[in-house]
């Protein structure tokens, strides 16, 4: 049997197993997709090999650790410095990033965007920033501390900490932090968010299946909002395609995955 998994901490909320298992079953593939909590990020690749996996997805907070441990990194993941998809090729584990393209597919319905503000500076923020840059959307990064901003500064992004940030108008505000996932918290000061939302058009939270304080506040300001569900769907479609060496048509995978996604 082919075995796949989602790695992260936490992963109990993940609907990835439901999405991938639906496709595996519909295509009559002898495979199963499971959840695996990883507390020690340095054990990602050893766990992958010990479980004899054909592929895995990596979620917060381990995407940068996955990047560092892969035998080879391909595609946009090399620029991002974060991996969310692991694929077995013989004895080697290859890293990819499907978050970037998954995110962009999810925001296409917003239409034209002049600029965006990303809250947080982790692996997901890197993926989103790079795909926005590719599509020529001016992007600013706002993080609690300066320690994680070096990557973004080197790539030419405008970067600020909470202490150095001055508000301006952004079309899109994106939360890439885990604030609101485990507790009722905002990704930054609520008063700052209130000010930002007054001039914004759209808000996006990578967290899904949970009404986060960030999105609830955005909706109270009449912003068009999305959580991370569609990003999850599209990155999952692309990851499944990589698991099977792009043997299946992407639209076919999406058509099979979406009914389970909409449950």
SVG drawing of the C-alpha trace seen along z (x, -y; Angstrom):
<svg xmlns="http://www.w3.org/2000/svg" viewBox="-21 -56 41 58">
<polyline fill="none" stroke="black" stroke-width="0.4" points="0.0,0.0 1.1,-3.5 1.3,-5.7 1.1,-9.5 1.0,-11.9 0.6,-15.4 3.4,-16.6 3.0,-19.5 2.0,-20.6 -0.9,-20.7 -2.4,-18.5 -5.6,-17.1 -7.6,-19.8 -6.3,-19.0 -8.7,-17.9 -5.9,-16.9 -6.5,-13.2 -10.1,-13.5 -9.1,-15.3 -6.4,-12.9 -8.1,-9.7 -11.2,-10.7 -9.0,-10.9 -7.1,-7.8 -10.3,-5.8 -12.1,-7.2 -9.1,-6.4 -8.9,-2.9 -5.3,-3.5 -4.0,-1.3 -3.1,-4.1 -3.8,-5.9 -3.1,-9.4 -2.7,-9.9 -1.9,-12.6 1.4,-12.7 2.2,-15.2 5.9,-16.2 7.1,-17.8 10.8,-17.8 11.3,-19.4 14.8,-17.9 13.1,-14.5 11.0,-15.3 13.0,-13.4 13.9,-10.5 10.1,-10.1 9.3,-10.3 11.7,-7.4 10.8,-5.4 7.1,-5.5 8.2,-4.5 6.1,-7.3 5.7,-8.0 4.8,-11.6 3.9,-14.0 2.6,-17.5 4.3,-19.8 2.3,-22.4 3.2,-24.9 5.6,-25.3 8.0,-23.0 8.2,-24.2 11.6,-25.8 12.9,-22.7 11.7,-20.6 13.5,-22.8 16.8,-22.3 16.5,-18.6 15.5,-17.6 18.0,-15.8 16.9,-18.2 14.6,-21.1 12.9,-22.0 10.9,-24.7 9.8,-27.9 10.6,-26.3 14.3,-27.1 13.5,-30.8 11.1,-30.6 13.3,-28.7 10.3,-26.7 8.9,-23.2 5.3,-22.0 5.4,-18.9 7.8,-15.9 8.1,-13.3 10.0,-10.0 12.2,-9.3 14.0,-6.1 16.2,-6.7 16.0,-10.5 13.4,-12.9 12.5,-15.8 11.0,-19.1 8.5,-21.3 6.3,-24.2 2.7,-24.2 1.5,-26.9 2.5,-29.7 0.5,-28.7 -2.3,-27.5 -2.6,-30.9 -2.6,-32.7 -5.4,-30.5 -7.4,-31.3 -7.2,-35.1 -7.9,-35.3 -11.5,-36.0 -10.5,-39.3 -9.5,-40.7 -6.9,-43.4 -4.6,-44.1 -2.2,-47.1 -0.6,-46.0 -0.7,-43.7 0.4,-43.5 1.6,-40.2 1.4,-39.7 4.1,-37.2 7.4,-36.1 7.4,-32.3 7.5,-29.7 4.0,-30.4 4.7,-34.2 7.7,-33.5 5.6,-31.5 2.9,-34.1 5.4,-37.0 7.2,-35.4 4.1,-34.5 2.8,-38.1 6.1,-39.4 5.9,-37.2 2.5,-38.8 3.9,-42.3 1.8,-43.0 3.7,-45.4 4.1,-43.6 5.1,-44.7 6.0,-42.3 5.0,-43.2 6.4,-41.0 6.7,-41.2 10.5,-41.1 13.2,-41.9 15.0,-38.6 13.0,-36.8 12.9,-39.7 16.4,-39.1 15.0,-36.8 12.4,-39.3 14.8,-42.3 17.3,-40.3 14.4,-39.7 13.7,-43.4 10.4,-43.5 9.5,-46.5 9.8,-45.1 8.7,-46.5 8.4,-45.5 5.5,-46.6 7.7,-49.4 8.8,-50.7 5.5,-50.3 3.5,-53.3 0.0,-52.6 -0.9,-53.1 -3.7,-51.8 -3.4,-48.2 -5.8,-46.4 -5.2,-43.1 -4.3,-42.2 -3.0,-38.6 -2.5,-36.8 0.1,-34.0 0.6,-33.7 -0.9,-31.0 -2.8,-33.7 -6.4,-32.5 -5.6,-28.8 -5.2,-27.6 -6.4,-30.7 -8.5,-33.8 -5.7,-36.1 -4.9,-38.7 -1.8,-38.6 -0.9,-42.1 -2.4,-44.9 -6.2,-45.1 -6.1,-48.9 -3.6,-48.6 -5.8,-46.1 -8.8,-48.4 -6.8,-51.2 -5.6,-48.9 -9.1,-47.5 -10.5,-51.0 -8.7,-51.4 -8.4,-47.8 -10.6,-45.9 -9.8,-42.3 -8.6,-40.1 -7.2,-36.6 -6.3,-34.2 -4.3,-31.1 -6.1,-29.4 -9.2,-27.5 -12.4,-26.0 -12.2,-28.4 -13.7,-31.9 -10.5,-33.6 -10.6,-37.0 -8.7,-38.4 -11.4,-37.6 -14.2,-38.4 -12.8,-41.9 -12.2,-42.2 -15.8,-41.3 -17.0,-43.9 -15.4,-46.4 -17.2,-45.0 -14.1,-43.6 -14.4,-40.7 -12.8,-37.8 -11.4,-34.4 -9.9,-31.8 -7.3,-29.3 -9.7,-26.6 -9.3,-27.3 -5.5,-27.7 -5.5,-24.3 -7.6,-22.8 -5.4,-24.1 -2.1,-23.3 -3.5,-19.8 -4.3,-19.3 -0.8,-20.3 0.8,-18.1 -1.3,-15.1 -0.1,-15.7 3.5,-15.6 3.0,-12.5 2.1,-10.7 4.7,-12.3 2.1,-14.5 0.4,-11.4 -3.1,-12.8 -4.7,-15.9 -4.9,-18.7 -8.5,-19.6 -9.5,-15.9 -7.8,-15.9 -9.6,-19.1 -13.0,-17.7 -12.5,-14.7 -11.1,-16.6 -13.6,-19.4 -16.7,-17.4 -14.8,-16.2 -13.4,-19.7 -17.0,-21.2 -18.3,-18.8"/>
</svg>
